[in-house]
Amino acid sequence: MYTRCEPSRWIGKQYLFLKIYSYVNYLTLSYFVFIESYSQGSIVLIFLSFFGCTANQNIQNEPSSVAPESEINFTPCPEFQTEVDAGIVSSPDITEASGMDASWLDDNILWVHNDSGDSSRLFAINLQGAHQSTITLEGIIAIDWEDMAIGPGPLEDIPYIYVGDFGDNDLERNDAAIYRFPEPSLVDEDTIIPASDIEKFPISYPEGPQDAEALVVHPLNAQIWIITKSTEHTRIYTKNTPLVADETNTLTQSGSLPLRDLGGEGSPLITAAALSPNAVDLIVRTYTSVYILPEEGLNDSSLWNENTICQQPAAPEAQGETIAFSQDGSAYFTLSEGSQQSLYRYDTQP
């Protein structure tokens, strides 16, 4: 199993040169890794270093929880198998799934929430789609929840759920926000998250209101990104310092993601995104397609091009707006809006 590590943030020509160099050396190194990795851990570390992995970096200077270890291979373009119908999401309350992520506390649980029009609640389902529990956020009014993510937060070794209430089809909201609270342990009965455990982070954009449906949280240092939903000007916004509760957090644009310019097919409207547990791969989805790109592009989108975007399988769905990696990163899941929808699982190629 590979150890969890964060890739160095190389840029421009340095990044490309080092990556090419690492792949040229791969054949030589892999032989020694295969023969000696179990007896000489240093060989494994050398192998990993060629793929840009360094010690955990805490960009936001916030104590970070340890995410579950990943089994994703450090390859330039991971490949996943065609979808498998894992089961029907039968809960009558899940009618417009808009956000989803894998629990950090239970590897058999996915958290899901509805789109606008629902109350401030999230649902725990198992990996076959069966409902397990519902949690409600005390004192919170959900306006247009669009995506969620689980990541580290202020208390070490505690995973936090982040919910993005920033849908804005009419480009007129001045109350967009991200909510954060500790992920609760799964219980049989429904749970209320007390208001005292919930932080609210109002957000704004320098160019004015934006419509967005994708929230990304770095699993090692809690940096957040929001990806807008646009046919022509898909922007990526971030905050390089810790979010401040109950104060407006003005985001900055860190890049763009023009899927069509990168060779993407189908709809260019990004409806969800997530980082792999080892923070190496960014997965994004549209209504019709799924893509994986290097994580480094979130802060330097010039690193993304037709050679670094990897199209992945996507089941035909009525209105697909969710995507999530499994807890160990060995698969991803998608779920469409609508009642009684199939939960699709995509495993890595053997």
DRENROVEX-185043 format. One record per residue (C-alpha): residue number from 1; residue in three letters; chain; x, y, z. Coordinates in steps of 0.25 Angstrom, whole numbers. Layout:
k=NUM	r=ALA	c=A	c1=X	c2=Y	c3=Z
...
END
This chain:
k=1	r=MET	c=A	c1=0	c2=0	c3=0
k=2	r=TYR	c=A	c1=5	c2=14	c3=-4
k=3	r=THR	c=A	c1=7	c2=24	c3=8
k=4	r=ARG	c=A	c1=-2	c2=36	c3=7
k=5	r=CYS	c=A	c1=7	c2=48	c3=2
k=6	r=GLU	c=A	c1=5	c2=61	c3=-4
k=7	r=PRO	c=A	c1=11	c2=65	c3=-18
k=8	r=SER	c=A	c1=21	c2=76	c3=-19
k=9	r=ARG	c=A	c1=15	c2=88	c3=-26
k=10	r=TRP	c=A	c1=24	c2=89	c3=-37
k=11	r=ILE	c=A	c1=21	c2=99	c3=-48
k=12	r=GLY	c=A	c1=23	c2=101	c3=-63
k=13	r=LYS	c=A	c1=35	c2=95	c3=-70
k=14	r=GLN	c=A	c1=41	c2=90	c3=-56
k=15	r=TYR	c=A	c1=29	c2=81	c3=-54
k=16	r=LEU	c=A	c1=29	c2=75	c3=-68
k=17	r=PHE	c=A	c1=44	c2=72	c3=-68
k=18	r=LEU	c=A	c1=43	c2=65	c3=-55
k=19	r=LYS	c=A	c1=31	c2=57	c3=-58
k=20	r=ILE	c=A	c1=37	c2=53	c3=-71
k=21	r=TYR	c=A	c1=50	c2=49	c3=-64
k=22	r=SER	c=A	c1=42	c2=41	c3=-54
k=23	r=TYR	c=A	c1=35	c2=33	c3=-64
k=24	r=VAL	c=A	c1=48	c2=30	c3=-72
k=25	r=ASN	c=A	c1=54	c2=25	c3=-59
k=26	r=TYR	c=A	c1=41	c2=17	c3=-55
k=27	r=LEU	c=A	c1=45	c2=4	c3=-63
k=28	r=THR	c=A	c1=59	c2=4	c3=-56
k=29	r=LEU	c=A	c1=54	c2=7	c3=-42
k=30	r=SER	c=A	c1=42	c2=-2	c3=-42
k=31	r=TYR	c=A	c1=51	c2=-14	c3=-44
k=32	r=PHE	c=A	c1=58	c2=-11	c3=-31
k=33	r=VAL	c=A	c1=45	c2=-7	c3=-24
k=34	r=PHE	c=A	c1=39	c2=-20	c3=-27
k=35	r=ILE	c=A	c1=51	c2=-28	c3=-22
k=36	r=GLU	c=A	c1=55	c2=-20	c3=-10
k=37	r=SER	c=A	c1=43	c2=-11	c3=-6
k=38	r=TYR	c=A	c1=40	c2=-21	c3=6
k=39	r=SER	c=A	c1=54	c2=-21	c3=11
k=40	r=GLN	c=A	c1=58	c2=-7	c3=8
k=41	r=GLY	c=A	c1=48	c2=4	c3=11
k=42	r=SER	c=A	c1=57	c2=14	c3=5
k=43	r=ILE	c=A	c1=56	c2=9	c3=-9
k=44	r=VAL	c=A	c1=41	c2=11	c3=-8
k=45	r=LEU	c=A	c1=43	c2=25	c3=-3
k=46	r=ILE	c=A	c1=52	c2=28	c3=-15
k=47	r=PHE	c=A	c1=42	c2=22	c3=-24
k=48	r=LEU	c=A	c1=31	c2=31	c3=-18
k=49	r=SER	c=A	c1=40	c2=44	c3=-19
k=50	r=PHE	c=A	c1=41	c2=42	c3=-34
k=51	r=PHE	c=A	c1=26	c2=44	c3=-34
k=52	r=GLY	c=A	c1=27	c2=58	c3=-27
k=53	r=CYS	c=A	c1=22	c2=53	c3=-13
k=54	r=THR	c=A	c1=27	c2=61	c3=-1
k=55	r=ALA	c=A	c1=24	c2=61	c3=14
k=56	r=ASN	c=A	c1=10	c2=66	c3=18
k=57	r=GLN	c=A	c1=9	c2=81	c3=16
k=58	r=ASN	c=A	c1=-1	c2=89	c3=23
k=59	r=ILE	c=A	c1=-3	c2=101	c3=14
k=60	r=GLN	c=A	c1=-14	c2=107	c3=23
k=61	r=ASN	c=A	c1=-6	c2=105	c3=36
k=62	r=GLU	c=A	c1=-18	c2=98	c3=42
k=63	r=PRO	c=A	c1=-16	c2=84	c3=49
k=64	r=SER	c=A	c1=-20	c2=74	c3=39
k=65	r=SER	c=A	c1=-27	c2=60	c3=41
k=66	r=VAL	c=A	c1=-21	c2=48	c3=35
k=67	r=ALA	c=A	c1=-30	c2=43	c3=24
k=68	r=PRO	c=A	c1=-31	c2=28	c3=21
k=69	r=GLU	c=A	c1=-19	c2=23	c3=14
k=70	r=SER	c=A	c1=-21	c2=22	c3=-1
k=71	r=GLU	c=A	c1=-17	c2=10	c3=-11
k=72	r=ILE	c=A	c1=-18	c2=19	c3=-23
k=73	r=ASN	c=A	c1=-5	c2=16	c3=-32
k=74	r=PHE	c=A	c1=4	c2=28	c3=-35
k=75	r=THR	c=A	c1=1	c2=27	c3=-50
k=76	r=PRO	c=A	c1=0	c2=39	c3=-60
k=77	r=CYS	c=A	c1=-14	c2=34	c3=-64
k=78	r=PRO	c=A	c1=-22	c2=25	c3=-55
k=79	r=GLU	c=A	c1=-32	c2=16	c3=-62
k=80	r=PHE	c=A	c1=-45	c2=12	c3=-57
k=81	r=GLN	c=A	c1=-55	c2=1	c3=-61
k=82	r=THR	c=A	c1=-68	c2=2	c3=-67
k=83	r=GLU	c=A	c1=-79	c2=5	c3=-57
k=84	r=VAL	c=A	c1=-86	c2=-6	c3=-48
k=85	r=ASP	c=A	c1=-100	c2=-3	c3=-43
k=86	r=ALA	c=A	c1=-97	c2=-4	c3=-28
k=87	r=GLY	c=A	c1=-111	c2=-3	c3=-24
k=88	r=ILE	c=A	c1=-123	c2=6	c3=-23
k=89	r=VAL	c=A	c1=-124	c2=18	c3=-14
k=90	r=SER	c=A	c1=-137	c2=15	c3=-9
k=91	r=SER	c=A	c1=-139	c2=25	c3=2
k=92	r=PRO	c=A	c1=-152	c2=33	c3=-1
k=93	r=ASP	c=A	c1=-145	c2=46	c3=4
k=94	r=ILE	c=A	c1=-133	c2=46	c3=-6
k=95	r=THR	c=A	c1=-140	c2=51	c3=-18
k=96	r=GLU	c=A	c1=-130	c2=61	c3=-24
k=97	r=ALA	c=A	c1=-116	c2=57	c3=-20
k=98	r=SER	c=A	c1=-106	c2=68	c3=-22
k=99	r=GLY	c=A	c1=-94	c2=65	c3=-13
k=100	r=MET	c=A	c1=-87	c2=53	c3=-9
k=101	r=ASP	c=A	c1=-74	c2=48	c3=-2
k=102	r=ALA	c=A	c1=-69	c2=36	c3=5
k=103	r=SER	c=A	c1=-68	c2=36	c3=20
k=104	r=TRP	c=A	c1=-55	c2=36	c3=27
k=105	r=LEU	c=A	c1=-60	c2=29	c3=39
k=106	r=ASP	c=A	c1=-67	c2=17	c3=32
k=107	r=ASP	c=A	c1=-62	c2=11	c3=19
k=108	r=ASN	c=A	c1=-76	c2=6	c3=16
k=109	r=ILE	c=A	c1=-83	c2=19	c3=16
k=110	r=LEU	c=A	c1=-85	c2=30	c3=6
k=111	r=TRP	c=A	c1=-91	c2=44	c3=11
k=112	r=VAL	c=A	c1=-102	c2=50	c3=1
k=113	r=HIS	c=A	c1=-110	c2=63	c3=1
k=114	r=ASN	c=A	c1=-121	c2=68	c3=-8
k=115	r=ASP	c=A	c1=-121	c2=81	c3=-17
k=116	r=SER	c=A	c1=-129	c2=93	c3=-14
k=117	r=GLY	c=A	c1=-143	c2=92	c3=-8
k=118	r=ASP	c=A	c1=-139	c2=82	c3=3
k=119	r=SER	c=A	c1=-136	c2=85	c3=18
k=120	r=SER	c=A	c1=-122	c2=85	c3=24
k=121	r=ARG	c=A	c1=-120	c2=70	c3=25
k=122	r=LEU	c=A	c1=-110	c2=59	c3=20
k=123	r=PHE	c=A	c1=-113	c2=45	c3=18
k=124	r=ALA	c=A	c1=-103	c2=33	c3=20
k=125	r=ILE	c=A	c1=-105	c2=22	c3=11
k=126	r=ASN	c=A	c1=-96	c2=9	c3=9
k=127	r=LEU	c=A	c1=-89	c2=5	c3=-3
k=128	r=GLN	c=A	c1=-101	c2=-2	c3=-8
k=129	r=GLY	c=A	c1=-110	c2=10	c3=-7
k=130	r=ALA	c=A	c1=-118	c2=6	c3=6
k=131	r=HIS	c=A	c1=-121	c2=17	c3=15
k=132	r=GLN	c=A	c1=-114	c2=17	c3=29
k=133	r=SER	c=A	c1=-116	c2=30	c3=36
k=134	r=THR	c=A	c1=-120	c2=45	c3=34
k=135	r=ILE	c=A	c1=-114	c2=56	c3=41
k=136	r=THR	c=A	c1=-120	c2=70	c3=42
k=137	r=LEU	c=A	c1=-112	c2=83	c3=44
k=138	r=GLU	c=A	c1=-119	c2=91	c3=55
k=139	r=GLY	c=A	c1=-122	c2=106	c3=52
k=140	r=ILE	c=A	c1=-117	c2=105	c3=37
k=141	r=ILE	c=A	c1=-126	c2=109	c3=25
k=142	r=ALA	c=A	c1=-122	c2=102	c3=13
k=143	r=ILE	c=A	c1=-123	c2=111	c3=1
k=144	r=ASP	c=A	c1=-116	c2=104	c3=-11
k=145	r=TRP	c=A	c1=-107	c2=93	c3=-6
k=146	r=GLU	c=A	c1=-99	c2=88	c3=-18
k=147	r=ASP	c=A	c1=-87	c2=80	c3=-13
k=148	r=MET	c=A	c1=-80	c2=74	c3=-1
k=149	r=ALA	c=A	c1=-66	c2=69	c3=3
k=150	r=ILE	c=A	c1=-60	c2=63	c3=15
k=151	r=GLY	c=A	c1=-46	c2=68	c3=20
k=152	r=PRO	c=A	c1=-38	c2=72	c3=31
k=153	r=GLY	c=A	c1=-41	c2=84	c3=40
k=154	r=PRO	c=A	c1=-37	c2=91	c3=53
k=155	r=LEU	c=A	c1=-36	c2=79	c3=62
k=156	r=GLU	c=A	c1=-26	c2=68	c3=59
k=157	r=ASP	c=A	c1=-30	c2=54	c3=55
k=158	r=ILE	c=A	c1=-45	c2=59	c3=54
k=159	r=PRO	c=A	c1=-51	c2=59	c3=40
k=160	r=TYR	c=A	c1=-60	c2=70	c3=36
k=161	r=ILE	c=A	c1=-72	c2=71	c3=26
k=162	r=TYR	c=A	c1=-72	c2=83	c3=17
k=163	r=VAL	c=A	c1=-85	c2=87	c3=10
k=164	r=GLY	c=A	c1=-85	c2=97	c3=-1
k=165	r=ASP	c=A	c1=-98	c2=106	c3=-1
k=166	r=PHE	c=A	c1=-94	c2=114	c3=-13
k=167	r=GLY	c=A	c1=-103	c2=110	c3=-25
k=168	r=ASP	c=A	c1=-107	c2=123	c3=-32
k=169	r=ASN	c=A	c1=-114	c2=121	c3=-45
k=170	r=ASP	c=A	c1=-118	c2=136	c3=-46
k=171	r=LEU	c=A	c1=-105	c2=141	c3=-42
k=172	r=GLU	c=A	c1=-111	c2=150	c3=-31
k=173	r=ARG	c=A	c1=-107	c2=143	c3=-17
k=174	r=ASN	c=A	c1=-100	c2=151	c3=-7
k=175	r=ASP	c=A	c1=-101	c2=140	c3=4
k=176	r=ALA	c=A	c1=-93	c2=129	c3=-2
k=177	r=ALA	c=A	c1=-86	c2=121	c3=9
k=178	r=ILE	c=A	c1=-79	c2=108	c3=13
k=179	r=TYR	c=A	c1=-83	c2=101	c3=25
k=180	r=ARG	c=A	c1=-73	c2=92	c3=33
k=181	r=PHE	c=A	c1=-76	c2=82	c3=45
k=182	r=PRO	c=A	c1=-69	c2=70	c3=50
k=183	r=GLU	c=A	c1=-73	c2=57	c3=43
k=184	r=PRO	c=A	c1=-82	c2=49	c3=53
k=185	r=SER	c=A	c1=-81	c2=35	c3=56
k=186	r=LEU	c=A	c1=-91	c2=27	c3=49
k=187	r=VAL	c=A	c1=-103	c2=23	c3=58
k=188	r=ASP	c=A	c1=-116	c2=16	c3=55
k=189	r=GLU	c=A	c1=-125	c2=27	c3=59
k=190	r=ASP	c=A	c1=-126	c2=41	c3=53
k=191	r=THR	c=A	c1=-116	c2=51	c3=58
k=192	r=ILE	c=A	c1=-117	c2=66	c3=60
k=193	r=ILE	c=A	c1=-103	c2=74	c3=59
k=194	r=PRO	c=A	c1=-104	c2=85	c3=69
k=195	r=ALA	c=A	c1=-102	c2=99	c3=65
k=196	r=SER	c=A	c1=-90	c2=100	c3=74
k=197	r=ASP	c=A	c1=-83	c2=90	c3=65
k=198	r=ILE	c=A	c1=-86	c2=97	c3=52
k=199	r=GLU	c=A	c1=-77	c2=108	c3=46
k=200	r=LYS	c=A	c1=-82	c2=117	c3=35
k=201	r=PHE	c=A	c1=-72	c2=123	c3=25
k=202	r=PRO	c=A	c1=-79	c2=134	c3=16
k=203	r=ILE	c=A	c1=-72	c2=135	c3=3
k=204	r=SER	c=A	c1=-71	c2=145	c3=-9
k=205	r=TYR	c=A	c1=-64	c2=146	c3=-22
k=206	r=PRO	c=A	c1=-56	c2=158	c3=-27
k=207	r=GLU	c=A	c1=-64	c2=158	c3=-40
k=208	r=GLY	c=A	c1=-77	c2=158	c3=-33
k=209	r=PRO	c=A	c1=-87	c2=146	c3=-32
k=210	r=GLN	c=A	c1=-84	c2=133	c3=-39
k=211	r=ASP	c=A	c1=-92	c2=120	c3=-41
k=212	r=ALA	c=A	c1=-84	c2=108	c3=-36
k=213	r=GLU	c=A	c1=-87	c2=93	c3=-33
k=214	r=ALA	c=A	c1=-74	c2=87	c3=-29
k=215	r=LEU	c=A	c1=-66	c2=88	c3=-16
k=216	r=VAL	c=A	c1=-52	c2=82	c3=-14
k=217	r=VAL	c=A	c1=-45	c2=81	c3=-1
k=218	r=HIS	c=A	c1=-31	c2=77	c3=0
k=219	r=PRO	c=A	c1=-30	c2=64	c3=9
k=220	r=LEU	c=A	c1=-17	c2=68	c3=15
k=221	r=ASN	c=A	c1=-18	c2=83	c3=18
k=222	r=ALA	c=A	c1=-32	c2=87	c3=16
k=223	r=GLN	c=A	c1=-30	c2=97	c3=5
k=224	r=ILE	c=A	c1=-43	c2=99	c3=-2
k=225	r=TRP	c=A	c1=-46	c2=101	c3=-17
k=226	r=ILE	c=A	c1=-60	c2=105	c3=-24
k=227	r=ILE	c=A	c1=-61	c2=102	c3=-38
k=228	r=THR	c=A	c1=-72	c2=110	c3=-46
k=229	r=LYS	c=A	c1=-82	c2=104	c3=-55
k=230	r=SER	c=A	c1=-81	c2=111	c3=-69
k=231	r=THR	c=A	c1=-81	c2=107	c3=-83
k=232	r=GLU	c=A	c1=-70	c2=117	c3=-87
k=233	r=HIS	c=A	c1=-63	c2=122	c3=-75
k=234	r=THR	c=A	c1=-61	c2=112	c3=-64
k=235	r=ARG	c=A	c1=-53	c2=118	c3=-53
k=236	r=ILE	c=A	c1=-46	c2=112	c3=-41
k=237	r=TYR	c=A	c1=-47	c2=120	c3=-28
k=238	r=THR	c=A	c1=-39	c2=117	c3=-15
k=239	r=LYS	c=A	c1=-34	c2=123	c3=-2
k=240	r=ASN	c=A	c1=-20	c2=121	c3=2
k=241	r=THR	c=A	c1=-22	c2=125	c3=16
k=242	r=PRO	c=A	c1=-31	c2=118	c3=26
k=243	r=LEU	c=A	c1=-46	c2=121	c3=25
k=244	r=VAL	c=A	c1=-51	c2=131	c3=35
k=245	r=ALA	c=A	c1=-65	c2=128	c3=42
k=246	r=ASP	c=A	c1=-76	c2=138	c3=41
k=247	r=GLU	c=A	c1=-67	c2=148	c3=33
k=248	r=THR	c=A	c1=-68	c2=149	c3=18
k=249	r=ASN	c=A	c1=-57	c2=141	c3=11
k=250	r=THR	c=A	c1=-53	c2=147	c3=-2
k=251	r=LEU	c=A	c1=-48	c2=136	c3=-11
k=252	r=THR	c=A	c1=-37	c2=138	c3=-22
k=253	r=GLN	c=A	c1=-37	c2=132	c3=-36
k=254	r=SER	c=A	c1=-26	c2=121	c3=-37
k=255	r=GLY	c=A	c1=-29	c2=117	c3=-51
k=256	r=SER	c=A	c1=-39	c2=112	c3=-61
k=257	r=LEU	c=A	c1=-44	c2=99	c3=-66
k=258	r=PRO	c=A	c1=-49	c2=100	c3=-81
k=259	r=LEU	c=A	c1=-52	c2=85	c3=-83
k=260	r=ARG	c=A	c1=-55	c2=87	c3=-98
k=261	r=ASP	c=A	c1=-42	c2=94	c3=-101
k=262	r=LEU	c=A	c1=-35	c2=82	c3=-94
k=263	r=GLY	c=A	c1=-42	c2=72	c3=-103
k=264	r=GLY	c=A	c1=-54	c2=69	c3=-94
k=265	r=GLU	c=A	c1=-66	c2=63	c3=-100
k=266	r=GLY	c=A	c1=-81	c2=65	c3=-97
k=267	r=SER	c=A	c1=-86	c2=76	c3=-87
k=268	r=PRO	c=A	c1=-75	c2=85	c3=-82
k=269	r=LEU	c=A	c1=-84	c2=89	c3=-69
k=270	r=ILE	c=A	c1=-76	c2=84	c3=-57
k=271	r=THR	c=A	c1=-86	c2=79	c3=-47
k=272	r=ALA	c=A	c1=-77	c2=72	c3=-36
k=273	r=ALA	c=A	c1=-62	c2=70	c3=-33
k=274	r=ALA	c=A	c1=-54	c2=63	c3=-23
k=275	r=LEU	c=A	c1=-39	c2=60	c3=-20
k=276	r=SER	c=A	c1=-34	c2=46	c3=-18
k=277	r=PRO	c=A	c1=-30	c2=42	c3=-4
k=278	r=ASN	c=A	c1=-16	c2=43	c3=-7
k=279	r=ALA	c=A	c1=-18	c2=57	c3=-13
k=280	r=VAL	c=A	c1=-12	c2=53	c3=-26
k=281	r=ASP	c=A	c1=-24	c2=53	c3=-35
k=282	r=LEU	c=A	c1=-35	c2=63	c3=-37
k=283	r=ILE	c=A	c1=-48	c2=56	c3=-43
k=284	r=VAL	c=A	c1=-59	c2=65	c3=-49
k=285	r=ARG	c=A	c1=-72	c2=62	c3=-55
k=286	r=THR	c=A	c1=-82	c2=68	c3=-64
k=287	r=TYR	c=A	c1=-96	c2=64	c3=-68
k=288	r=THR	c=A	c1=-90	c2=54	c3=-78
k=289	r=SER	c=A	c1=-75	c2=52	c3=-75
k=290	r=VAL	c=A	c1=-65	c2=49	c3=-65
k=291	r=TYR	c=A	c1=-50	c2=53	c3=-65
k=292	r=ILE	c=A	c1=-38	c2=52	c3=-57
k=293	r=LEU	c=A	c1=-27	c2=63	c3=-57
k=294	r=PRO	c=A	c1=-14	c2=65	c3=-48
k=295	r=GLU	c=A	c1=-17	c2=72	c3=-35
k=296	r=GLU	c=A	c1=-6	c2=82	c3=-37
k=297	r=GLY	c=A	c1=-15	c2=89	c3=-48
k=298	r=LEU	c=A	c1=-24	c2=94	c3=-37
k=299	r=ASN	c=A	c1=-14	c2=105	c3=-34
k=300	r=ASP	c=A	c1=-7	c2=106	c3=-48
k=301	r=SER	c=A	c1=-17	c2=102	c3=-59
k=302	r=SER	c=A	c1=-6	c2=104	c3=-69
k=303	r=LEU	c=A	c1=-2	c2=89	c3=-65
k=304	r=TRP	c=A	c1=-15	c2=84	c3=-71
k=305	r=ASN	c=A	c1=-15	c2=81	c3=-86
k=306	r=GLU	c=A	c1=-20	c2=70	c3=-95
k=307	r=ASN	c=A	c1=-9	c2=61	c3=-91
k=308	r=THR	c=A	c1=-12	c2=62	c3=-76
k=309	r=ILE	c=A	c1=-27	c2=61	c3=-76
k=310	r=CYS	c=A	c1=-32	c2=47	c3=-76
k=311	r=GLN	c=A	c1=-47	c2=43	c3=-79
k=312	r=GLN	c=A	c1=-53	c2=32	c3=-70
k=313	r=PRO	c=A	c1=-65	c2=24	c3=-71
k=314	r=ALA	c=A	c1=-79	c2=31	c3=-68
k=315	r=ALA	c=A	c1=-92	c2=24	c3=-67
k=316	r=PRO	c=A	c1=-104	c2=30	c3=-75
k=317	r=GLU	c=A	c1=-111	c2=37	c3=-64
k=318	r=ALA	c=A	c1=-124	c2=46	c3=-64
k=319	r=GLN	c=A	c1=-116	c2=58	c3=-57
k=320	r=GLY	c=A	c1=-103	c2=54	c3=-51
k=321	r=GLU	c=A	c1=-98	c2=64	c3=-41
k=322	r=THR	c=A	c1=-90	c2=56	c3=-31
k=323	r=ILE	c=A	c1=-77	c2=49	c3=-31
k=324	r=ALA	c=A	c1=-68	c2=43	c3=-20
k=325	r=PHE	c=A	c1=-56	c2=35	c3=-18
k=326	r=SER	c=A	c1=-57	c2=23	c3=-9
k=327	r=GLN	c=A	c1=-50	c2=24	c3=4
k=328	r=ASP	c=A	c1=-38	c2=17	c3=-1
k=329	r=GLY	c=A	c1=-38	c2=23	c3=-14
k=330	r=SER	c=A	c1=-39	c2=10	c3=-22
k=331	r=ALA	c=A	c1=-53	c2=14	c3=-28
k=332	r=TYR	c=A	c1=-62	c2=25	c3=-30
k=333	r=PHE	c=A	c1=-77	c2=26	c3=-30
k=334	r=THR	c=A	c1=-88	c2=34	c3=-37
k=335	r=LEU	c=A	c1=-102	c2=37	c3=-34
k=336	r=SER	c=A	c1=-113	c2=44	c3=-42
k=337	r=GLU	c=A	c1=-124	c2=54	c3=-37
k=338	r=GLY	c=A	c1=-137	c2=47	c3=-36
k=339	r=SER	c=A	c1=-144	c2=37	c3=-28
k=340	r=GLN	c=A	c1=-140	c2=22	c3=-28
k=341	r=GLN	c=A	c1=-127	c2=25	c3=-35
k=342	r=SER	c=A	c1=-116	c2=15	c3=-37
k=343	r=LEU	c=A	c1=-103	c2=17	c3=-29
k=344	r=TYR	c=A	c1=-92	c2=14	c3=-39
k=345	r=ARG	c=A	c1=-78	c2=9	c3=-35
k=346	r=TYR	c=A	c1=-66	c2=10	c3=-44
k=347	r=ASP	c=A	c1=-54	c2=1	c3=-40
k=348	r=THR	c=A	c1=-39	c2=3	c3=-44
k=349	r=GLN	c=A	c1=-34	c2=-6	c3=-55
k=350	r=PRO	c=A	c1=-28	c2=-19	c3=-50
END
